[in-house]
Amino acid sequence: FLHSPSGIMHVAFNMLLLWMMGREVEMTLGSGTFLRLYFLTGIVAGICSLFTGSPVLGASGAVLGILAVYGHLFPDRMILAFFFIPMKVKHFIWVIAAMDLLGAINGGGNIAHLAHIGGLFAGIVMMRTGWYRKRLFDVERWKRPRDLDRPRRQPDRVPHLPAKPPREGTTPFKNDEPEFLARLPRPRSPAD
């Protein structure tokens, strides 16, 4: 994770956003989808930064893409923007976008504002269109299946037993069915 050596606030703010919002996005959508969103928004942000003519260091576009995803999942959640302004996430996204747009118009210094805007835009588009569901690379598929995840084998013989009232006894059953019924485990009652 590379950033400008002139200040640590940029990387600190990115890491704070990634920790606060990325964690919840991952818990909501899953690890594979989170990684897919993170990398795809980062790629779009990198492509957008090519128009600036300056080299790109860092992953700010991907972090702001995750912010856009968070805003799509939890738009009315209240946060403390910049540590002291209470604001809904959907409004915070537009404040960040406006700040980056102004930064891009004014020259931006050492910050790739177009990469930020590209990441935000990519996150919004992916969530609105469902592109994030396409499985370009799937981490879940690489995991080894566990025994608990495999479906259980069904018994070979499941008898077709008539539902009969208890007062009739076992007379309508075939010869071997009462013994088969006796070997079956009895269901537990809710009181057990």
Buried (B, 14 or more C-beta within 10 A) or exposed (E): EEBEEEEEEBBEEBBEBBEEBBEBBBEEBEEBBBBBBBBBBBBBBBBBBEEBEBEBBBBBBBBBBBBBBBBBBBEEBEBEBEEEEEBBBEBBBEEBBEEBBEBBEEEBEEBBBBBBBBBBBBBBBBBEEEBBEEEEEEBEEEEEEEEEEEEEEEEEEEEEEEEEEEEEEEEEBEEEBEEEEEEEEEEEEEEE
